[in-house]
Amino acid sequence: ELLSKTSTNLPALNFTSSPTIGLASNQNVRDSMVHLISHTHSGAVASISFSGDQIQVGNFDAYFIMGRMTPSSDSVNMMLRFSGDGGRNYSDGNHYNYEAEAMSSSTYVQSNDGGAILFNASTIGNDTGENCAFRFHLFNNNNSLYPVVVAGACHWYTTSGYHSGGGFSGGHDIANRDKIVNGLQFSFSSGNVENAELQIYGMLPQTVPANGNVNG
């Protein structure tokens, strides 16, 4: 009944081309998420890193990242650090903010001058099957007005094999708000990464970098 009263002169739908959305700058917006990296690692390494070229910093202001990492050592924290020179160096200076909390208790960790961003509110075990799985968004890259920050959630198994889950957030402190992140490094607070699986997506649209130098 409804269709019989509706005009049949409808425009043809094209599912193979990208739509143009009428934004203020009249730019063309393509797929909202672009798959950049699918990484599987086996064999102990100190950390897993992705350079600015690998994550195509010049093309994206934000990212969605998900993965799982298993530690070689017991009772550790999952950590993220940024690079400012394309992945040649990863800063461990005390200019990261972070907070992580458990869902089922008042357990939390927090710092305004940490050496990395922590994901988990209590330590992760390394017995068979124990690991940390996570997903988060990274915001404000290529923007000199606001610090690069991350926000997300993770699930981990404790040293007793109990599951735990919680939210986390963190990023550069205000003093480092103009720093473009062009490299990501994942590691644990001690010991190696035994194995890992990671997926990285770039989020569109992209804006022009504030200083024009996105790869260090």
Disulfide bonds with the S-S distance in Angstrom:
none
